[in-house]
Amino acid sequence: MYKVADSIIYSPSDLCRFMSSPFASWMERYSIENSEHGFDRDERDSMLTLLQDKGEAHEAGLLKEFKLQGKDMVVIDGASVEEKRANTLAAMASGAEVVFQACLQKSSFRGFADFLVKVPGQSQLGEYHYEVWDTKLSKTPQPYLQGNILGM
């Protein structure tokens, strides 16, 4: 969760935080909106650092595997979030088999997907849609929503 101009932008992690503890979510927003009453962040946790490193290694391995399989892959880059979002939408519209580091946004909810993987099925895009493949590791189970990724 962070503030851009006068708007709060929420991430999938913010949704997980809210599902786990509405109070923790409220406190995070309060801290952002009232920086003079903000709280210092906790020190970096060694377990979380280890999980992050393992997750990045897993992501690199999956990326390598997609390349070895010869998948039509688009790597999203851009100088700004708006450019990354536009590049993601263009990759999805083109029907790329795999989209790496996709930027998805709907209103004040924004997230970055490690991979979008094309699967058969009807959507606004045509006879296909995308599944989100997240390679991050976590020390706690995370809730996931089932559904198609359309042109958000």
N, C-alpha and C positions, 0 to 999 in steps of 0.2 A: 504494500500500500504506500503510495506516495502522492504528492500534490504537484499538479501541473497547472500553472496559473491559478484559477479559483476552483479547479476540479480535483477530486480524489480519483485516482486510478487504482483499481483493484486487480490482483493477480489470482491465479489458481491457489497459491499458498494462502492468500487471505481468506478464500472460501474455506479451505481446510481448517484454518485457525478458527474461523467463526463456527464451523460445525463441531469443533472440539471444545471451544470455550467462547461463547458470545461475549463474555466479560473481557477476555484477553483481546478480542477483536475490537471491542469498544475502546479499550485502553490504548491500543495502537493508534486508532483514529484520533483519540483525544490528544495524544502526544504529537501527532502531526499537525493538528489544528491549533494547538496551544504549545508552541515550541518553548515558551518561557517556563512551562511546567513539565517539559520533557524529561525523559528518564535516560540514563546512560545505558547503552547496549551492554549485554553480557560479553565477557571475554570469549574469544574463539574456543569452541569445544573441540578437543582432539579427536573424539569419536566422530563428530560431524565432519571434520576435515578429512578423516580417513574414508568415510562414506562418500564424500564429494570426489575424492581422488579415484576411488573404485568406480564410481558412476561415470566419471569422465573417461576412464579406461574402457569401460563397457560400451560407451557411446562411440569411441574411436573404433572399437572392434566391430560394432554393427555397421558403421559407416564403411569400413574396409570390406565387410562381407557383401554389402549392397553393390559396391564397386566391382568386386570379383564376380558377382552374378550378372554384371553388365546391365544393371537397372538404369533406366532413363531417370537421372537424378538432377535436381536443381538445388544448388546451395544458395541460401538466401543471404544476401549482404545488402548494405546500403549505409549511407551516411546518417540517416535519421530513422526514427521509428516509422514515420509516414512512408519513407521510401522502402523500408523492409516490408511493411504491410502491403504496399502496392506490388512489390516483387513477389510476395507470397500469393496474392490473389491472381497475378498473371501466371505463375507456375501452376496453380490449381486449374485455372481456365485452360491452360495448354494441355492438361492431362498428364503431366509428369508422373512417373510411377512412384517416385520418392521425392519429398521436399524436406530438406535438412535445415533446421533452425528457423522454422516458419514463425511468422509474427501474425497473430490473430487478435482482432479487437472487435468488440461489439459494445457500443456506448462507453461506459466507464470501466469495462472489464477487458483487460489486456493480458495476453499470455504468450509465451514463446514455447513452441513444441519442438522437442528434439527432432522428431521425424513425423511427417504425414505420409502415410502409405496408402496408395490408391487401391481400392477394392471395388468389385462390381456392385451395382445397385443404383437405383434411381435417385437423382438429386437435381438441384438447380443447375448443376454443371453438366448434366447429361446422364449417360448410362453408368456412371461411376460416382463414388464419393471417397472421402479420406478418413482413415482411422488415425488417431493420435497414438504414437508410440513414444512413451517417456522412458528414458534410460536412467533416470536418477534413482539412487538408492536412498532408503529412508530407514531410520531406526524404529519407526512406528508405521502401521498400516495406513494407507491413504485412501479416502473414498474417491471413487471414480464414477463419472456419469457415462452411461452408454448413449451413443447417438452418432449421427453423421456430422461431419464437418462440412458445412456448405460455404458458399462465398460470404463469409462474415464481414 
